[in-house]
Amino acid sequence: MPVDGAKLDPMATRVRRRLAALSPRSILLIGMGLFTLHAYPGLMAPGSFVQLDEARAGVFSDLHPPLMQALWWVLDRIVPGPFGMLMLQSVGFLAGAYLIARRLVPPRVAAVGAVVGLLLPPVLAVMAVVCEQALFAGLALLGAGLVVDGRWRTRVLGLVVLAAAAGVRHDAAAATLPLIVMMLAPQLRGAWWRRYAIAVAAWLAITVVACGVNTALTAREHAVTVVHADDQDRLATFGAVLGLTGELTIVTRESQSVELLRAAEIQQASSPLQRFTGRVVGALATTILFEPWCYLVLAIALLVKLRREPVLRALLASGIALELSLAYSAHGAGYASSHWLVTCALLVAAIAVARRFSPSPREPAATAAHPPPDPRRTARPPDPT
């Protein structure tokens, strides 16, 4: 039966109008709802069960960052299981991505970009898992979004959130250095060397505080030593991390341990929608979309292209710095290790594309602050001659 195009046009127009009428908050809530439909109650990696056991026992080891277990200890008493941590990392991700994008594109476009960034399969695959890499991404984006705010109280709050981010991932210092120095220094006053000295001092203080908190929370120490024979071995490990030598695995609902889920009293059933989206992500995980080397190339290319954009440049430098540090700190190959690089590259790419097709958020304000001159006042008087 043929479809009447005249009937479809008004319908498409009404859909576009309704979408255009949505506020940024509504868009973010819709995105949060879609993410929850896919990820509820939160996927559990093997290490996640260890962290949950320590959180419930109240005795933290240094096998994983103790600060994350401490946060889980609090949230597990409010919402038992992984759902509280899932909300913490995903809400932080959405809020931080929106705050960053809002400085460069209109608010509604920024909200759409934040939702798209969260729901892209290469990012979604890790954000749906309760793990230190996902929690770091959520806290780091939120802290960065607060630091770039013009108010000094918000900046201080952002530095506190970044300190928490530095405490939930062992190798976070390489990522927080560009975020703090390259985002904070341009907002300070004074000579350039003084501004950057203050920013570096802030990063050092945050790193020391994060390490001190984790040391104070540690009740048991694990003697875990990884020895690399030589530089060739390091390069081999780094090549595996980048996905150059073998396929990287991700956590799926099917890969979770049923026995551990039952012992932790975590919901095992999944909805048809969750099974469908899980199959889609699992199928894409075998493609080039889940090979971190692609995002390293993309991040470097974007860094060259957007070198005059301080906020985007800081995000890209943060992702690249953490990825390169894995050449020395990685204990093995895993897709989650490169999640921060993937997040920064895709988020910056989305913002750059949005900027190309949307007006700057400062243009309306600039127009209002400097209205066009009144032609009656600026008209040239007649020549008396």
Secondary structure as UniProt FT lines:
FT   HELIX           5..21
FT   HELIX           24..39
FT   TURN            40..41
FT   HELIX           46..57
FT   STRAND          60..61
FT   HELIX           66..78
FT   TURN            80..82
FT   HELIX           83..102
FT   TURN            103..104
FT   HELIX           107..119
FT   HELIX           121..127
FT   HELIX           132..147
FT   HELIX           152..167
FT   TURN            170..172
FT   HELIX           173..184
FT   HELIX           185..187
FT   HELIX           192..217
FT   STRAND          218..220
FT   HELIX           231..241
FT   TURN            242..243
FT   TURN            253..255
FT   HELIX           258..263
FT   TURN            264..265
FT   HELIX           272..284
FT   TURN            285..286
FT   HELIX           288..290
FT   HELIX           292..305
FT   TURN            306..308
FT   HELIX           310..329
FT   HELIX           335..338
FT   HELIX           339..356
FT   TURN            361..362
FT   HELIX           363..369
FT   HELIX           375..378
//
